[in-house]
Structures are given as structure tokens and as C-alpha cells.
Amino acid sequence: MFKILGKNPSGELKKKVQASKNFREGKFNNLMHTKMFADDSTILKMIGDLIKATPNRKPHADIPALKSNLLHFSNTETQLTWFGHSSYHIFMEGKHILVDPVFSGHASPISSMVKAFSGTNIYNADNFADIDILILTHDHYDHLDYKTLKSLKSRIKSIYCSLGVASHLHYWGFSNSIINELDWWESAKITENIKLTATPARHFSGRTLKRAQTLWSSFVLENKTQRLFLGGDSGYGNHFKEIGERFASFDLAILECGQYNSKWPFIHMTPEQTVQANIDLNSKQLLPVHWGKFALAYHPWNEPINRLVAHAKSSGVDYTTPKIGETITLGTALTTSEWWNI
């Protein structure tokens, strides 16, 4: 049980964390002043919301997910497969790239809590070829899943993660030789054609009550002809504009659009803010994630995507909404089916 909690940085890893300009007064900090909760939020109000039943918080039928063949790809184009919430696979330049995989069926340290929606948990370690690049945005349970990493461990060739997250990985037996930590704005040339840059996000971290001991990041993944924004978790802020200005444009932005609430408005985005973030990034297309698999907030399960689609249409923003498990090819006409109306 305790292994799943991970371990915060200590020793030499802690010295590396403390040397970051983003680590001040004993913790990592956002670029903007960021409160965890709104001023009018109280513990009693949050408990009340938790007890109060929310209509349609979970789907009433199985999610219509697909089982794609991720072992072999018939062409060399960049392809992406979303697994629900914030887990997805990218095939780029012949490399298998896996981002924040959560295939244990739950997004909490207790398996009976925050369970995956029926029909969504259809992938496991056997469905993947060897993972050339594992990207971990931050250490929350819905992004860093101990059981999944344990099942994939022998087949992960390299890991790129936010600064400090290596401490969890070391504790779980991963070799230091394959782990690469990045602070905000640090880059790594992964192959001759693939580059990865850690960029800011507006969020927090922590697998126990002690928060912000490891960094939370978004990432920019690019080759010679394409540039993708991997958003991780983030509230809305001016960092999106700065990233957009530094990188000029993106072919696709993968951005969170669910698990928001008026009581924590600074650490997650509303769907309308997600559309604006895509505009700030100057991205050609938007892929909304962080919904469709787990209920971590109190809104109806498909409210985020309905609100996002409506606002994207009125704002002239192109978006794609693949089913869970559906593989899409970048640079082609991407799917916009409203499969969630079940």
C-alpha cells in the first residue's frame, strides 16, 4: 500500500530540486500567484458538494471505446491514440511515446475510489510495443500510476519527467540511467529529429498531504515538421501566451477541459478557458482531454466536452474529438463525432 504513495526528493535529488529558480520557500511555485481554492470556498462547502448527488456525474452506459492495434503502424505519419483522461500514445518518427499512462482502473491510492467509467479501462501493458519515450507531466495519481508503470517497467527505454518526479521512480526501482528530469524551459534532444521542452503550467503536485515538492509541467514535443503541445494539468494563465510566442505555432494542442469547479478556479480550466488557451498558443487544432474516464469533480461527466465544442464553434477554433482508443493521424481531417451522447 505505502509503495504506491511514492517518495518525495531527498539527498542529492533534493539538492537538485532546491537549485531550481522555481523552488522557493521550501516548495515549487507557479509563475502567477495561485491559490488552491477560491476565497469563498470552505471545507464544509466542499464536503456538502461531495455528499450532494450530481445528476449524470458518471455515464449511464458503457463508453464506446475502441481497441486499436498499437503494436504496428502502417505508415510513418504522426499518429495519436487517446485512452481517456490525460493518457495517450503518440507514434512519431517511428518512436512509441506514451504520456501519463493510467491503466490500473482507478486514479487514487485506494483501488475502490475514483474508478474508471465502465468501458474505458480496456488497455494494458500487453497492448503496447516497447515504449521508446515515457513522458510524465506531474505526480498526481491520475497522471502517475504506480501499477501501470510497474507493469510496463521492463519495456520502458527512456523517461522524461518534471523535476523531482525521479524520486518516485527511483523508489519504484527504475534505473537512473533512463530518467531525464526537466525544469521549465529546459530541452532535450531525444533523437536526431525529436526534441522535447518542458514548459510552465499552473497547477500543483503531491501524492500525500505535503504539496509542491516536485514540479508540474506542460511539454512541447516537436520534430522537423510538426509541433505538439502536451498540456498536462493547468489552470488558465498568461503562460499560454508566452509559450505561444516562444514557439510561434502548434499543429495540435492537447489541453485539459474537465475536473473544474468554482471552488478551485485557478488550478484547472473551464472548457471556455481551454479554447482560449488554444488561441493563446496559436494552435491549429485542439484535442480536449482530462475528461471521459474519471469523475474527479462534481460536474456531469460530458458537460466539459459539450461546453468546449459549443465555445470552439463560436470562436472559430478547430478541434478533434476521437473516441477513447481511436487512432488519429495528424495533418489529416480529424474526427469531430459527438460520440459521448450515449
VEXGUFI-277119 format. One line per 8 residues: their letters; for each residue z, x, y of C-alpha. Coordinates in nm, 3 decimals, always signed. Example, Ala and Ser with C-alpha at 12.3 -4.5 7.8 and 13.67 -1.06 7.14 Angstrom:
2
as) +0.780,+1.230,-0.450 ~ +0.714,+1.367,-0.106
This chain:
342
mfkilgkn) +0.000,+0.000,+0.000 ~ +0.101,+0.268,+0.251 ~ -0.214,+0.473,+0.189 ~ -0.425,+0.202,+0.350 ~ -0.238,+0.246,+0.678 ~ -0.385,+0.592,+0.725 ~ -0.220,+0.867,+0.925 ~ -0.223,+0.949,+1.295
psgelkkk) -0.318,+1.303,+1.405 ~ -0.062,+1.578,+1.364 ~ -0.061,+1.957,+1.369 ~ -0.396,+2.115,+1.462 ~ -0.567,+1.776,+1.471 ~ -0.314,+1.653,+1.725 ~ -0.374,+1.962,+1.941 ~ -0.746,+1.885,+1.936
vqasknfr) -0.676,+1.527,+2.043 ~ -0.439,+1.633,+2.320 ~ -0.703,+1.868,+2.462 ~ -0.933,+1.573,+2.538 ~ -0.957,+1.468,+2.903 ~ -0.943,+1.109,+2.776 ~ -0.595,+1.168,+2.628 ~ -0.323,+1.133,+2.892
egkfnnlm) +0.047,+1.048,+2.886 ~ +0.058,+1.054,+2.508 ~ -0.239,+0.830,+2.436 ~ -0.613,+0.780,+2.478 ~ -0.714,+0.580,+2.784 ~ -1.010,+0.363,+2.883 ~ -1.224,+0.465,+3.180 ~ -1.122,+0.142,+3.356
htkmfadd) -0.767,+0.014,+3.383 ~ -0.741,-0.212,+3.078 ~ -0.457,-0.445,+2.986 ~ -0.423,-0.560,+2.629 ~ -0.356,-0.917,+2.737 ~ -0.416,-1.140,+3.038 ~ -0.132,-1.175,+3.289 ~ -0.061,-1.536,+3.189
stilkmig) -0.057,-1.461,+2.817 ~ +0.272,-1.470,+2.627 ~ +0.371,-1.415,+2.267 ~ +0.476,-1.779,+2.240 ~ +0.135,-1.898,+2.362 ~ -0.040,-1.673,+2.111 ~ +0.179,-1.798,+1.826 ~ +0.103,-2.152,+1.937
dlikatpn) -0.271,-2.084,+1.924 ~ -0.233,-1.929,+1.580 ~ -0.046,-2.231,+1.445 ~ -0.278,-2.483,+1.607 ~ -0.573,-2.566,+1.387 ~ -0.913,-2.478,+1.538 ~ -1.197,-2.701,+1.419 ~ -1.474,-2.508,+1.243
rkphadip) -1.289,-2.176,+1.268 ~ -1.435,-2.099,+0.927 ~ -1.766,-2.226,+0.784 ~ -1.754,-2.533,+0.560 ~ -2.021,-2.397,+0.327 ~ -2.127,-2.062,+0.185 ~ -2.300,-1.831,+0.432 ~ -2.670,-1.799,+0.328
alksnllh) -2.663,-1.422,+0.285 ~ -2.942,-1.216,+0.124 ~ -2.922,-0.928,-0.125 ~ -3.174,-0.667,-0.010 ~ -3.275,-0.359,-0.207 ~ -3.122,-0.072,-0.010 ~ -3.199,+0.196,-0.266 ~ -3.569,+0.226,-0.194
fsntetql) -3.773,+0.169,+0.121 ~ -4.149,+0.122,+0.109 ~ -4.228,+0.279,+0.445 ~ -4.094,+0.532,+0.693 ~ -4.024,+0.288,+0.978 ~ -3.668,+0.250,+1.106 ~ -3.506,-0.043,+0.927 ~ -3.169,-0.211,+0.971
twfghssy) -2.960,-0.436,+0.748 ~ -2.656,-0.620,+0.887 ~ -2.371,-0.708,+0.648 ~ -2.176,-0.941,+0.877 ~ -1.918,-0.850,+1.141 ~ -1.984,-0.487,+1.251 ~ -2.110,-0.329,+0.929 ~ -2.475,-0.230,+0.899
hifmegkh) -2.714,+0.015,+0.733 ~ -2.988,+0.200,+0.919 ~ -3.277,+0.374,+0.745 ~ -3.418,+0.630,+0.989 ~ -3.631,+0.937,+0.928 ~ -3.572,+0.896,+0.555 ~ -3.194,+0.909,+0.603 ~ -2.943,+0.645,+0.494
ilvdpvfs) -2.700,+0.578,+0.778 ~ -2.401,+0.346,+0.727 ~ -2.191,+0.218,+1.018 ~ -1.833,+0.084,+0.991 ~ -1.866,-0.046,+0.632 ~ -1.616,-0.313,+0.524 ~ -1.688,-0.443,+0.172 ~ -1.335,-0.499,+0.040
ghaspiss) -1.343,-0.871,+0.118 ~ -1.075,-0.857,+0.385 ~ -1.013,-0.699,+0.725 ~ -0.641,-0.629,+0.719 ~ -0.394,-0.409,+0.529 ~ -0.295,-0.716,+0.323 ~ -0.574,-0.845,+0.100 ~ -0.470,-1.210,+0.132
mvkafsgt) -0.516,-1.203,+0.510 ~ -0.837,-1.209,+0.723 ~ -1.054,-1.278,+0.422 ~ -1.434,-1.269,+0.436 ~ -1.615,-1.600,+0.466 ~ -1.748,-1.738,+0.140 ~ -2.088,-1.592,+0.055 ~ -2.065,-1.287,+0.283
niynadnf) -1.900,-1.028,+0.061 ~ -2.198,-0.961,-0.166 ~ -2.245,-0.585,-0.114 ~ -2.053,-0.297,-0.272 ~ -2.086,+0.077,-0.323 ~ -2.333,+0.036,-0.611 ~ -2.589,-0.121,-0.375 ~ -2.640,+0.199,-0.176
adidilil) -2.816,+0.528,-0.224 ~ -2.618,+0.836,-0.124 ~ -2.503,+0.798,+0.235 ~ -2.650,+1.079,+0.442 ~ -2.458,+0.983,+0.756 ~ -2.146,+0.766,+0.784 ~ -2.059,+0.662,+1.141 ~ -1.710,+0.531,+1.222
thdhydhl) -1.657,+0.387,+1.570 ~ -1.277,+0.346,+1.557 ~ -0.988,+0.296,+1.319 ~ -0.922,-0.080,+1.320 ~ -0.918,-0.246,+0.978 ~ -1.233,-0.449,+1.044 ~ -1.424,-0.122,+1.105 ~ -1.244,+0.143,+0.898
dyktlksl) -1.185,+0.008,+0.547 ~ -0.989,+0.228,+0.308 ~ -1.104,+0.054,-0.010 ~ -1.471,+0.075,+0.087 ~ -1.452,+0.442,+0.181 ~ -1.267,+0.519,-0.140 ~ -1.545,+0.356,-0.343 ~ -1.818,+0.544,-0.152
ksriksiy) -1.634,+0.876,-0.124 ~ -1.828,+1.079,-0.380 ~ -2.161,+0.977,-0.228 ~ -2.100,+1.038,+0.143 ~ -2.271,+1.356,+0.261 ~ -2.151,+1.367,+0.623 ~ -1.922,+1.168,+0.854 ~ -1.941,+1.133,+1.232
cslgvash) -1.644,+0.962,+1.392 ~ -1.445,+0.920,+1.711 ~ -1.199,+1.195,+1.798 ~ -0.877,+1.168,+1.596 ~ -1.016,+0.945,+1.319 ~ -1.047,+1.254,+1.098 ~ -0.672,+1.238,+1.045 ~ -0.709,+0.918,+0.842
lhywgfsn) -0.998,+1.066,+0.647 ~ -0.806,+1.385,+0.563 ~ -0.514,+1.174,+0.444 ~ -0.753,+0.986,+0.216 ~ -0.887,+1.307,+0.063 ~ -1.216,+1.359,+0.247 ~ -1.319,+1.722,+0.289 ~ -1.300,+1.861,+0.640
siineldw) -1.639,+2.025,+0.582 ~ -1.824,+1.692,+0.608 ~ -1.628,+1.543,+0.902 ~ -1.756,+1.573,+1.257 ~ -1.541,+1.432,+1.538 ~ -1.692,+1.350,+1.877 ~ -1.532,+1.285,+2.213 ~ -1.709,+1.069,+2.471
wesakite) -2.042,+1.222,+2.584 ~ -2.039,+1.482,+2.306 ~ -2.358,+1.503,+2.100 ~ -2.450,+1.627,+1.755 ~ -2.797,+1.717,+1.629 ~ -2.778,+1.573,+1.280 ~ -3.129,+1.668,+1.169 ~ -3.433,+1.814,+1.342
nikltatp) -3.525,+1.464,+1.461 ~ -3.196,+1.269,+1.472 ~ -2.935,+1.303,+1.745 ~ -2.603,+1.119,+1.782 ~ -2.397,+1.092,+2.102 ~ -2.051,+0.939,+2.135 ~ -2.029,+0.717,+2.443 ~ -1.742,+0.526,+2.605
arhfsgrt) -1.616,+0.184,+2.501 ~ -1.343,-0.036,+2.650 ~ -1.105,-0.107,+2.366 ~ -0.805,+0.044,+2.185 ~ -0.711,+0.180,+1.841 ~ -0.432,+0.188,+1.588 ~ -0.358,+0.085,+1.230 ~ +0.017,+0.049,+1.289
lkraqtlw) +0.226,-0.051,+1.591 ~ +0.157,+0.282,+1.762 ~ -0.171,+0.244,+1.950 ~ -0.432,+0.471,+2.108 ~ -0.363,+0.787,+1.907 ~ -0.730,+0.803,+1.801 ~ -1.037,+0.739,+2.015 ~ -1.266,+0.434,+2.011
ssfvlenk) -1.635,+0.487,+2.083 ~ -1.981,+0.347,+2.102 ~ -2.265,+0.571,+1.985 ~ -2.625,+0.641,+2.078 ~ -2.850,+0.711,+1.779 ~ -3.197,+0.843,+1.853 ~ -3.499,+1.013,+1.705 ~ -3.816,+1.133,+1.876
tqrlflgg) -3.946,+0.781,+1.945 ~ -3.654,+0.535,+1.923 ~ -3.310,+0.496,+2.072 ~ -3.040,+0.261,+1.940 ~ -2.706,+0.172,+2.097 ~ -2.428,+0.122,+1.841 ~ -2.168,-0.067,+2.039 ~ -1.858,-0.069,+1.819
dsgygnhf) -1.591,-0.283,+1.988 ~ -1.575,-0.307,+2.365 ~ -1.474,-0.531,+2.649 ~ -1.720,-0.559,+2.934 ~ -1.714,-0.283,+3.195 ~ -1.921,-0.055,+3.415 ~ -1.957,+0.196,+3.130 ~ -2.256,-0.003,+3.002
keigerfa) -2.439,+0.055,+3.329 ~ -2.354,+0.425,+3.322 ~ -2.478,+0.462,+2.964 ~ -2.796,+0.277,+3.054 ~ -2.856,+0.506,+3.349 ~ -2.793,+0.822,+3.147 ~ -3.026,+0.724,+2.862 ~ -3.283,+0.526,+3.066
sfdlaile) -3.351,+0.262,+2.800 ~ -3.286,+0.146,+2.444 ~ -3.509,-0.011,+2.182 ~ -3.216,-0.204,+2.036 ~ -2.855,-0.261,+2.141 ~ -2.609,-0.365,+1.868 ~ -2.327,-0.534,+2.057 ~ -2.018,-0.736,+1.970
cgqynskw) -2.025,-1.105,+2.059 ~ -1.729,-1.256,+1.874 ~ -1.348,-1.250,+1.839 ~ -1.295,-1.309,+2.213 ~ -1.017,-1.510,+2.375 ~ -0.898,-1.576,+2.730 ~ -0.566,-1.416,+2.635 ~ -0.733,-1.078,+2.566
pfihmtpe) -1.032,-1.079,+2.804 ~ -1.053,-0.704,+2.864 ~ -1.089,-0.562,+2.512 ~ -1.361,-0.793,+2.376 ~ -1.664,-0.952,+2.542 ~ -1.761,-1.314,+2.574 ~ -2.116,-1.387,+2.450 ~ -2.237,-1.412,+2.808
qtvqanid) -2.095,-1.067,+2.884 ~ -2.270,-0.935,+2.574 ~ -2.604,-1.047,+2.718 ~ -2.518,-0.881,+3.048 ~ -2.420,-0.559,+2.870 ~ -2.764,-0.557,+2.707 ~ -2.919,-0.591,+3.053 ~ -2.700,-0.311,+3.189
lnskqllp) -2.810,-0.087,+2.903 ~ -3.176,-0.165,+2.975 ~ -3.227,-0.251,+2.609 ~ -3.547,-0.416,+2.488 ~ -3.371,-0.622,+2.222 ~ -3.019,-0.732,+2.139 ~ -2.859,-0.762,+1.796 ~ -2.528,-0.954,+1.824
vhwgkfal) -2.260,-0.850,+1.573 ~ -1.880,-0.878,+1.526 ~ -1.915,-1.235,+1.405 ~ -2.023,-1.419,+1.090 ~ -1.781,-1.272,+0.835 ~ -1.418,-1.276,+0.956 ~ -1.209,-1.506,+1.175 ~ -1.008,-1.274,+1.399
ayhpwnep) -0.990,-1.510,+1.698 ~ -0.945,-1.886,+1.740 ~ -1.295,-1.996,+1.840 ~ -1.526,-2.184,+1.599 ~ -1.697,-1.933,+1.371 ~ -2.050,-1.996,+1.505 ~ -1.960,-2.055,+1.869 ~ -2.029,-1.690,+1.966
inrlvaha) -2.388,-1.689,+1.843 ~ -2.468,-2.033,+1.987 ~ -2.338,-1.928,+2.328 ~ -2.519,-1.594,+2.311 ~ -2.854,-1.745,+2.216 ~ -2.832,-2.001,+2.495 ~ -2.748,-1.737,+2.756 ~ -3.006,-1.487,+2.625
kssgvdyt) -3.277,-1.751,+2.654 ~ -3.178,-1.844,+3.010 ~ -3.156,-1.475,+3.106 ~ -3.488,-1.373,+2.953 ~ -3.324,-1.133,+2.704 ~ -3.497,-1.076,+2.369 ~ -3.262,-1.095,+2.072 ~ -3.273,-1.087,+1.695
tpkigeti) -3.054,-1.286,+1.456 ~ -3.112,-1.172,+1.096 ~ -2.919,-1.328,+0.812 ~ -2.644,-1.122,+0.657 ~ -2.820,-0.881,+0.421 ~ -3.166,-0.935,+0.570 ~ -3.353,-0.611,+0.645 ~ -3.545,-0.595,+0.973
tlgtaltt) -3.795,-0.333,+1.087 ~ -3.768,-0.203,+1.442 ~ -4.079,-0.225,+1.652 ~ -4.196,-0.546,+1.484 ~ -4.144,-0.910,+1.575 ~ -3.780,-0.956,+1.479 ~ -3.632,-1.275,+1.335 ~ -3.466,-1.537,+1.557
sewwni) -3.396,-1.806,+1.295 ~ -3.079,-2.009,+1.357 ~ -2.955,-1.978,+1.001 ~ -2.591,-2.041,+1.097 ~ -2.650,-2.415,+1.140 ~ -2.526,-2.495,+0.792
